[in-house]
Amino acid sequence: MEVRTLANIKSAIKRAELNVKQNEKNSAQKSAMRTAIKKFEAAVAEGAENAEELLRAAHKAIDGAASKGLIHKNKASRDKSRLAAKLSK
């Protein structure tokens, strides 16, 4: 994998490569979280049977993103609360 960087020092080049890998990993996890939320919201909108199961999956994805620092813990709590409120309606 070749990373285009201005770095000349070997350790800085390695850090740039690691940053690219970590960015891809973080983006994938954040995207998976958004997908889980969208699946739950779609299930609630159409009144699907498996809404509670999808809520648990969304909560798990949100907690995972919060534990990795991808989203703030307060945002995670707010998102989970809003999803639970949508289920109870």
C-alpha positions as a Markdown table, in Angstrom:
| # | Residue | x | y | z |
|---|---|---|---|---|
| 1 | Met | 0.0 | 0.0 | 0.0 |
| 2 | Glu | 1.5 | 3.3 | -1.0 |
| 3 | Val | 0.4 | 6.4 | 0.9 |
| 4 | Arg | 1.0 | 9.8 | -0.7 |
| 5 | Thr | 2.5 | 11.8 | 2.1 |
| 6 | Leu | 4.9 | 14.7 | 2.5 |
| 7 | Ala | 6.7 | 12.8 | 5.3 |
| 8 | Asn | 10.4 | 12.1 | 4.9 |
| 9 | Ile | 11.1 | 10.4 | 8.2 |
| 10 | Lys | 10.5 | 6.6 | 8.3 |
| 11 | Ser | 8.4 | 6.7 | 11.5 |
| 12 | Ala | 6.3 | 9.6 | 10.1 |
| 13 | Ile | 5.7 | 7.6 | 6.9 |
| 14 | Lys | 4.6 | 4.6 | 9.0 |
| 15 | Arg | 2.2 | 6.7 | 11.0 |
| 16 | Ala | 0.7 | 8.1 | 7.8 |
| 17 | Glu | 0.1 | 4.5 | 6.6 |
| 18 | Leu | -1.4 | 3.5 | 9.9 |
| 19 | Asn | -3.6 | 6.6 | 9.9 |
| 20 | Val | -5.1 | 5.6 | 6.5 |
| 21 | Lys | -5.8 | 2.1 | 7.8 |
| 22 | Gln | -7.4 | 3.3 | 11.0 |
| 23 | Asn | -9.5 | 5.9 | 9.1 |
| 24 | Glu | -10.9 | 3.1 | 6.9 |
| 25 | Lys | -11.6 | 1.0 | 9.9 |
| 26 | Asn | -13.3 | 3.9 | 11.8 |
| 27 | Ser | -15.3 | 4.9 | 8.7 |
| 28 | Ala | -16.5 | 1.3 | 8.3 |
| 29 | Gln | -17.6 | 1.0 | 11.9 |
| 30 | Lys | -19.4 | 4.4 | 11.8 |
| 31 | Ser | -21.1 | 3.4 | 8.6 |
| 32 | Ala | -22.2 | 0.1 | 10.1 |
| 33 | Met | -23.7 | 2.0 | 13.0 |
| 34 | Arg | -25.7 | 4.3 | 10.7 |
| 35 | Thr | -26.9 | 1.3 | 8.7 |
| 36 | Ala | -28.1 | -0.4 | 11.9 |
| 37 | Ile | -30.0 | 2.7 | 12.9 |
| 38 | Lys | -31.6 | 3.1 | 9.4 |
| 39 | Lys | -32.6 | -0.6 | 9.4 |
| 40 | Phe | -34.3 | -0.1 | 12.8 |
| 41 | Glu | -36.1 | 3.1 | 11.7 |
| 42 | Ala | -37.3 | 1.4 | 8.5 |
| 43 | Ala | -38.6 | -1.6 | 10.5 |
| 44 | Val | -40.5 | 0.7 | 13.0 |
| 45 | Ala | -42.0 | 2.7 | 10.1 |
| 46 | Glu | -43.5 | -0.5 | 8.5 |
| 47 | Gly | -44.4 | -2.1 | 11.8 |
| 48 | Ala | -42.1 | -5.1 | 11.5 |
| 49 | Glu | -42.0 | -7.9 | 14.1 |
| 50 | Asn | -38.2 | -7.8 | 14.5 |
| 51 | Ala | -38.0 | -4.1 | 15.6 |
| 52 | Glu | -36.8 | -5.0 | 19.1 |
| 53 | Glu | -34.1 | -7.2 | 17.7 |
| 54 | Leu | -33.0 | -4.4 | 15.4 |
| 55 | Leu | -33.1 | -2.0 | 18.3 |
| 56 | Arg | -30.7 | -4.2 | 20.2 |
| 57 | Ala | -28.4 | -4.3 | 17.2 |
| 58 | Ala | -28.5 | -0.6 | 16.8 |
| 59 | His | -27.8 | -0.1 | 20.5 |
| 60 | Lys | -24.8 | -2.4 | 20.2 |
| 61 | Ala | -23.5 | -0.6 | 17.2 |
| 62 | Ile | -23.9 | 2.8 | 18.9 |
| 63 | Asp | -22.1 | 1.6 | 22.1 |
| 64 | Gly | -19.3 | 0.2 | 20.0 |
| 65 | Ala | -18.8 | 3.5 | 18.2 |
| 66 | Ala | -18.9 | 5.4 | 21.5 |
| 67 | Ser | -16.4 | 3.1 | 23.2 |
| 68 | Lys | -13.9 | 3.6 | 20.3 |
| 69 | Gly | -14.4 | 7.4 | 20.5 |
| 70 | Leu | -16.1 | 7.6 | 17.1 |
| 71 | Ile | -19.0 | 9.4 | 18.6 |
| 72 | His | -19.3 | 11.2 | 22.0 |
| 73 | Lys | -20.8 | 9.2 | 24.8 |
| 74 | Asn | -23.6 | 11.8 | 25.2 |
| 75 | Lys | -24.5 | 11.5 | 21.6 |
| 76 | Ala | -24.6 | 7.8 | 22.0 |
| 77 | Ser | -26.9 | 8.1 | 24.9 |
| 78 | Arg | -29.1 | 10.6 | 23.1 |
| 79 | Asp | -29.3 | 8.4 | 20.0 |
| 80 | Lys | -30.2 | 5.3 | 22.0 |
| 81 | Ser | -32.9 | 7.2 | 23.9 |
| 82 | Arg | -34.5 | 8.5 | 20.7 |
| 83 | Leu | -34.5 | 5.1 | 19.1 |
| 84 | Ala | -36.1 | 3.6 | 22.2 |
| 85 | Ala | -38.8 | 6.3 | 22.1 |
| 86 | Lys | -39.5 | 5.5 | 18.5 |
| 87 | Leu | -40.1 | 1.9 | 19.4 |
| 88 | Ser | -42.5 | 2.7 | 22.2 |
| 89 | Lys | -44.7 | 4.9 | 19.9 |
